[in-house]
Amino acid sequence: MATITLQNARLIDGTGADPVTDAVVVIDDGKITYAGPASAAPQIDDSATRVDVGGNTVTPGFFDCHVHLSLPGTKGSPIMSAMVPPSYRYFQLLDRLKTTVEAGVTTVRDLMGVDVGVRDAVAHGLIEGPRMLVADKMFSQTGGHADFHIPSGLDGTGLVGGTLIDTVDEARVEARKLLREGVDVLKVASSGGVTSVSDDPDWLGARTDIVAALVEEAHNYGGRKVAAHAIGFLGIQAAIQGGAHSIEHGYALTDELRTEMVQRGQFLVPTLIETLKPDTATPQAVAKSTKWHALAHESIQASVESGIKIAVGTDAGLVPDHGDTLGELGCLVKFGGMTPMQAIVAGTRTSAELCEVDDKLGTLESGKLADVVVVKGDPLADIDSLADHENILLVLKEGRTVGNRGGYAL
């Protein structure tokens, strides 16, 4: 690949350092070789592709650590998945993947519904999209968040990606099956949920011993991690004390549990953007979402101030649309009290740490992969501008153009 230099840039490198005006980013063979002030930039060969970004801002590629690419967001109903063959649903993924990466999100963690084949198809260049880590299935007990048996007698559990486990031994067996397939992360529901029809977020889902068993299996199969859907207090407590790597949602966190998360080094993925609209997947969800979304707004600032590591995730596909990820940054500022810089770090460096790829992604530093986004204007002055796709001017993934609304010559 030819050397690329992005010039006349305002650099936000993802580390939390002050922005650099009149910056240069040099990309060679898909990796960053320099990111800093133009005055200290290395000599660049005349054969390099030089791109003047017009004083706009350059950031690392962003992460969405909680998506469901198999679900349609506002563009359809999950029920329609039952009306079409599996092959049709795979073609639906193509637009969702493209929309996501063109919105500046170059890495996602899909926490239910997409298998390793989709991940590998993207990795091998067969389809365009963000780099993917996948869980494939979500575990819960019978009657829990992943149980979609409905009163009519129909069972949508497998269709949405649920797997039911009611004992520690069942958890170990089902975990080993998924790990054998090559998933990157295990997902477990330790509380009830908003969307699910048979439970409530206050209810305890997978108990601490089941979470701990999944954590042990994931660790023993290649050092992989567990993400826990946990909204209510009992579920959060079970997830934390069972050793989950990340708490997804975490709305009913208490100060004591926050302290424990910090001590254990666990991450919180608050998915605030999904709380801006009611969850309309089921009539039950509409009623539940009002209560729990309000609690999310009330609790997140205390979680930020406690020092918990906050990563960015959206639940895209469930309530938010695919590609809405960067609206989460504005929510972290509005509800969580973060500065715009802190929110950007959450969506880049901290999210890379959660996904355990911070050695090669998450910041614009020499030697890292060239996942780079050019953003119109200054997102530190207007963090909500990142949510407008028209302001995402250029997206590079490992130095290759995957989005170019700015019409740059590359």
C-alpha positions in Angstrom: 0.0 0.0 0.0 1.2 3.5 -0.8 2.2 5.9 2.0 -0.7 8.2 2.9 -0.3 11.5 4.7 -3.2 13.4 6.1 -2.2 17.0 6.4 -3.6 20.3 7.7 -5.4 18.3 10.4 -6.5 18.9 13.9 -5.4 15.7 15.8 -7.3 14.0 18.6 -5.2 10.9 19.1 -7.5 9.0 21.5 -5.0 9.1 24.4 -6.8 12.1 26.1 -3.9 14.4 25.3 -4.6 17.9 24.2 -5.5 18.3 20.5 -2.7 19.1 18.1 -3.4 21.8 15.6 -1.6 21.8 12.2 -1.0 18.0 12.6 0.1 15.3 10.2 -0.8 11.6 10.3 1.4 9.3 8.2 0.2 5.9 7.2 2.4 3.2 5.7 1.3 -0.3 4.7 -1.9 0.0 6.8 -0.2 1.2 10.0 0.4 4.6 11.6 4.1 5.7 11.4 3.6 9.2 12.7 0.8 11.3 14.3 1.7 14.7 15.6 2.6 18.3 14.8 3.6 19.0 11.2 6.7 20.8 12.5 8.1 17.5 13.7 6.8 15.2 10.9 9.3 13.0 9.1 10.4 13.6 5.5 7.8 11.9 3.2 8.7 10.5 -0.2 7.3 12.3 -3.2 5.4 9.1 -4.2 3.2 9.4 -1.1 -0.5 10.2 -1.4 -1.0 13.6 0.3 -4.4 14.5 1.5 -5.3 18.0 2.8 -8.1 17.5 5.2 -8.9 21.2 5.3 -8.4 21.8 9.0 -10.9 19.1 10.0 -10.3 16.8 12.9 -8.6 13.4 12.7 -9.5 10.7 15.3 -9.0 7.0 15.8 -11.6 4.7 14.4 -14.4 4.3 17.0 -15.8 1.2 18.7 -19.3 0.0 19.4 -18.9 -2.7 22.1 -22.6 -3.7 22.1 -24.4 -4.3 18.9 -26.9 -6.7 17.4 -26.4 -6.7 13.6 -29.0 -9.4 13.2 -31.7 -7.0 14.5 -33.3 -4.2 12.4 -33.5 -1.2 14.8 -36.3 1.1 13.7 -36.2 -0.3 10.1 -38.3 -3.4 10.8 -39.5 -5.8 13.5 -37.5 -8.7 14.9 -40.7 -10.8 14.3 -40.1 -10.5 10.6 -37.0 -12.6 11.0 -39.3 -15.5 11.4 -40.9 -14.8 8.0 -37.8 -15.2 5.9 -35.1 -17.9 5.3 -31.7 -17.6 7.1 -30.0 -16.7 3.8 -32.2 -13.6 3.4 -31.2 -12.4 6.9 -27.5 -12.6 5.9 -28.1 -10.3 3.0 -29.8 -7.8 5.3 -26.5 -7.6 7.2 -24.7 -6.1 4.2 -26.3 -2.7 4.5 -26.0 -2.6 8.3 -22.3 -3.4 8.2 -21.7 -0.7 5.5 -23.7 1.9 7.4 -21.8 1.2 10.6 -18.3 1.5 9.2 -19.2 4.6 7.1 -20.3 6.2 10.4 -16.8 6.0 11.7 -17.1 2.8 13.7 -14.3 0.4 12.6 -14.7 -2.2 15.3 -17.8 -3.7 16.9 -18.6 -6.4 19.5 -21.8 -8.2 18.5 -23.3 -9.7 21.6 -25.9 -11.9 20.1 -27.2 -13.0 16.7 -24.2 -13.0 14.4 -21.9 -16.0 14.2 -18.2 -16.4 13.4 -18.8 -16.8 9.7 -19.9 -13.2 9.4 -16.9 -12.0 11.4 -14.6 -14.0 9.2 -16.3 -12.9 5.9 -15.5 -9.3 6.9 -12.0 -10.1 8.0 -11.2 -11.9 4.8 -12.6 -9.0 2.7 -15.6 -10.9 1.3 -17.9 -8.1 2.6 -17.4 -4.6 3.8 -17.8 -3.7 7.4 -16.2 -3.0 10.7 -13.9 -5.5 12.3 -16.0 -7.8 14.5 -15.8 -9.7 17.8 -18.8 -12.0 18.2 -20.6 -13.8 21.0 -23.1 -15.6 18.6 -25.5 -16.6 21.4 -26.8 -15.2 24.7 -27.2 -17.5 27.7 -30.0 -17.2 30.3 -32.0 -19.5 32.5 -35.5 -20.8 31.5 -37.9 -17.9 31.7 -35.0 -15.4 31.6 -33.9 -12.7 29.2 -32.9 -15.1 26.4 -36.1 -17.2 26.6 -38.5 -16.1 23.9 -41.2 -18.8 24.4 -44.5 -16.9 24.1 -48.0 -17.7 25.3 -49.2 -18.8 21.9 -46.7 -21.7 22.1 -44.3 -20.3 19.6 -40.6 -20.3 20.5 -38.3 -17.6 19.2 -35.4 -18.4 21.5 -33.1 -19.9 18.9 -34.2 -17.4 16.2 -33.0 -14.4 18.3 -29.9 -16.1 19.4 -30.8 -17.4 22.9 -29.5 -20.5 24.6 -31.1 -21.7 27.9 -28.9 -23.0 30.7 -30.3 -23.9 34.2 -27.3 -25.5 35.9 -23.6 -24.9 36.2 -23.0 -28.1 34.2 -25.3 -27.0 31.4 -23.5 -23.7 31.3 -20.2 -25.3 31.0 -21.3 -27.6 28.1 -23.0 -24.9 26.1 -20.1 -22.5 26.7 -17.6 -25.2 25.4 -19.7 -25.6 22.3 -19.6 -21.9 21.5 -15.9 -21.7 22.3 -15.2 -24.6 20.0 -16.9 -22.7 17.2 -14.4 -19.8 17.8 -16.5 -17.0 19.4 -14.6 -14.1 20.8 -16.7 -13.5 23.9 -19.4 -15.2 25.9 -22.7 -13.3 26.7 -24.8 -14.1 29.7 -28.0 -12.5 31.1 -27.6 -12.2 34.9 -30.7 -10.1 35.1 -34.0 -9.9 33.4 -34.5 -7.5 30.6 -36.7 -4.8 29.0 -37.3 -6.5 25.7 -37.8 -10.1 27.0 -41.4 -11.2 27.6 -41.2 -13.4 30.7 -39.1 -11.5 33.2 -38.2 -8.1 34.6 -34.8 -6.3 35.0 -35.2 -6.5 38.8 -35.2 -10.3 38.6 -32.1 -12.3 39.1 -31.0 -14.2 36.0 -27.9 -16.3 35.8 -26.7 -16.8 39.4 -23.2 -16.0 40.5 -22.0 -19.6 40.3 -23.2 -19.9 36.6 -21.4 -16.6 35.7 -18.3 -17.8 37.5 -18.4 -21.1 35.5 -18.7 -19.3 32.2 -15.8 -17.0 33.2 -13.7 -20.0 34.0 -14.5 -21.8 30.8 -13.9 -18.7 28.7 -10.6 -18.1 30.4 -9.5 -21.7 29.9 -10.4 -21.6 26.2 -7.9 -19.1 25.1 -8.3 -16.4 27.7 -11.6 -15.2 26.4 -14.0 -13.0 28.4 -17.6 -12.8 29.5 -20.0 -9.9 29.0 -23.0 -9.8 31.3 -26.4 -8.3 30.5 -27.2 -6.8 33.9 -29.7 -4.1 34.5 -31.2 -4.6 38.0 -29.3 -4.7 41.3 -29.3 -8.5 41.8 -28.1 -9.3 38.3 -25.4 -6.7 38.5 -24.2 -8.1 41.8 -24.1 -11.6 40.3 -22.2 -10.5 37.3 -19.6 -8.5 39.2 -19.0 -11.2 41.8 -19.0 -13.9 39.2 -16.1 -12.2 37.5 -17.7 -10.9 34.3 -15.3 -8.7 32.2 -18.0 -6.2 31.3 -21.3 -5.2 32.8 -23.7 -4.3 30.0 -26.2 -1.5 30.9 -25.7 -1.5 34.7 -28.5 0.9 35.5 -29.1 -0.1 39.1 -25.4 0.1 40.2 -24.9 1.1 43.8 -21.8 2.9 45.2 -20.7 -0.4 46.9 -20.9 -2.3 43.6 -19.2 0.6 41.7 -16.3 0.3 44.2 -16.1 -3.4 43.6 -16.0 -3.0 39.9 -13.2 -0.5 40.1 -11.2 -2.9 42.4 -11.8 -5.8 40.0 -11.0 -3.7 36.9 -14.3 -4.4 35.3 -15.8 -2.3 32.5 -19.2 -0.7 32.2 -21.0 -0.4 28.8 -24.0 1.8 29.7 -25.8 1.9 26.2 -27.4 5.2 27.0 -28.5 6.0 23.5 -31.0 3.2 23.6 -32.6 5.0 26.6 -33.6 8.0 24.5 -36.5 6.1 23.0 -38.9 3.5 24.4 -38.2 -0.1 23.6 -41.2 -1.0 21.4 -40.2 -4.7 20.7 -43.1 -5.9 22.9 -46.0 -4.2 24.8 -44.2 -5.3 28.0 -41.0 -3.5 26.9 -42.8 -0.2 26.4 -43.9 -0.2 30.0 -40.6 -1.4 31.4 -38.4 0.9 29.4 -39.9 4.1 30.9 -38.8 3.1 34.4 -35.4 1.7 33.5 -34.3 4.3 31.0 -35.0 7.0 33.6 -32.8 5.2 36.1 -30.0 4.9 33.5 -29.9 8.7 33.2 -29.9 9.1 36.9 -27.1 6.6 37.7 -24.5 7.0 35.0 -22.8 10.1 36.4 -22.1 8.4 39.7 -20.6 5.5 37.7 -18.3 7.9 35.7 -17.2 9.7 38.9 -16.5 6.4 40.6 -13.6 5.7 38.2 -15.2 2.7 36.5 -13.8 2.1 33.0 -16.6 3.2 30.7 -16.7 1.8 27.2 -19.0 2.7 24.3 -21.9 0.5 23.3 -25.4 1.2 22.0 -27.5 -2.0 21.6 -27.8 -1.0 18.0 -30.4 -3.1 16.2 -32.6 -3.4 19.2 -33.7 0.2 19.8 -31.0 2.4 18.1 -30.4 2.1 14.4 -27.1 0.7 13.1 -24.7 3.6 12.5 -26.1 5.6 15.4 -23.1 4.8 17.6 -21.5 8.1 18.0 -24.6 9.6 19.4 -23.6 7.6 22.5 -20.7 10.1 23.1 -23.1 13.0 23.4 -25.2 10.9 25.9 -22.0 10.3 28.0 -21.5 14.1 28.1 -25.1 15.0 28.8 -26.0 12.4 31.3 -22.6 11.1 32.6 -20.9 14.4 33.1 -17.9 13.5 30.9 -16.0 16.1 28.9 -16.2 15.7 25.1 -12.5 14.5 25.2 -13.3 11.9 27.9 -16.2 10.6 25.8 -14.0 10.3 22.7 -11.5 8.4 24.8 -14.3 6.1 26.0 -15.2 5.3 22.4 -11.6 4.7 21.3 -8.9 3.8 23.8 -11.1 2.5 26.6 -13.2 0.5 24.2 -10.1 -1.0 22.7 -9.0 -2.0 26.2 -12.3 -3.7 26.8 -12.0 -5.6 23.5 -8.3 -6.4 24.4 -7.0 -4.9 21.1 -5.5 -1.8 22.6 -2.0 -3.0 21.6 -3.0 -2.3 18.0 -6.1 -0.1 18.0 -7.8 2.7 19.9 -5.2 5.5 19.6 -3.3 7.1 16.7 0.3 6.2 17.7 3.2 4.8 15.7 3.0 1.1 15.1 -0.8 0.8 15.5 -3.2 -0.1 12.8 -4.4 2.8 10.7 -8.1 2.9 11.7 -8.6 6.7 11.2 -11.6 9.0 10.9 -11.7 12.5 9.6 -14.5 14.5 11.3 -15.9 17.8 10.1 -15.1 20.7 12.4 -14.2 20.3 16.1 -16.1 17.6 18.0 -14.8 19.0 21.3 -16.8 22.1 20.6 -19.9 20.1 19.5 -19.8 16.5 20.5 -23.2 15.9 19.1 -21.9 16.7 15.6 -20.4 13.2 15.5 -23.9 11.7 15.4 -24.5 13.3 12.0 -23.2 10.9 9.4 -22.7 13.9 7.0 -19.9 15.1 9.4 -18.0 11.8 9.0 -15.9 12.8 6.0 -13.4 10.0 5.7 -13.0 6.5 7.3 -9.9 4.4 6.9 -9.7 0.9 8.1 -6.1 -0.4 8.3 -5.2 2.4 5.8 -7.9 1.4 3.3 -10.8 3.7 2.4 -14.1 2.4 3.6 -16.0 5.7 3.6 -15.3 9.0 1.8 -18.2 11.5 2.1 -15.6 14.3 1.9 -14.5 13.2 -1.6 -10.8 13.2 -0.8 -8.4 12.0 -3.5 -7.1 8.7 -2.2 
